[in-house]
Amino acid sequence: MYNFEVSDHYAKYDKINGIINERLVVNGNQHIIFDNLKGGNPPVLSIQKITDIINLEAESQQVAERAYLSSAGVFTSIMLLTPDQFRFFNKVYNESDDKPLTTEAWIEMFG
């Protein structure tokens, strides 16, 4: 188990120009989710960014589990798995949309 304390959240959407800015402070570390983002797919990008933040915080606290993503859209799941559990799922499930994926693989598939 590790500490994951959110102490600040800032989000601003400029409707006129379609620009999103968002940041999150977790355990005293500021993470940029969107920096003047215009266009793209904000819901997909935010899922990826939050998962990356979880993994950065887990790594800095030397926690074995990492966050992985499965499926897409409203059915996206974030799973915390050890390296052994991740390898097990990848052996058992052949279809990419059924098994946990790294954020890079998930973005490539669903982004």
C-alpha positions, 0 to 999 in steps of 0.5 A: 500500500502507498500514500496517494494524497491529492492536495490541489487540483486546477482545471480550466476550459476556455470554451471560446478557444477550446483550450484545456489546462489542468494540473494535479498535486499528488504527494506534493508533486505537481503533475500536468494533465493538460497544458494548453491542449487544443483538440485531441481526445481529452477523455482518453488522454486524461485516463492515460495521464492519471494512470501515469501519475499513479505509476510515478507515485508508486515508483517513487514510493518503491511499491511493487504494483503498477497501474495498467489499463484495460478496455476503452471508453466508459468501460476502461478499468485501471488495475494495480498489478505486480509484475508477476500478475501482469505477466500472468494476465498476458499469458492467459489472455490473447486479445489485447482488449481483454488484458491489462495494457501499459499506458503506451500500448493502451494509447496505441490501441484506443487513443 
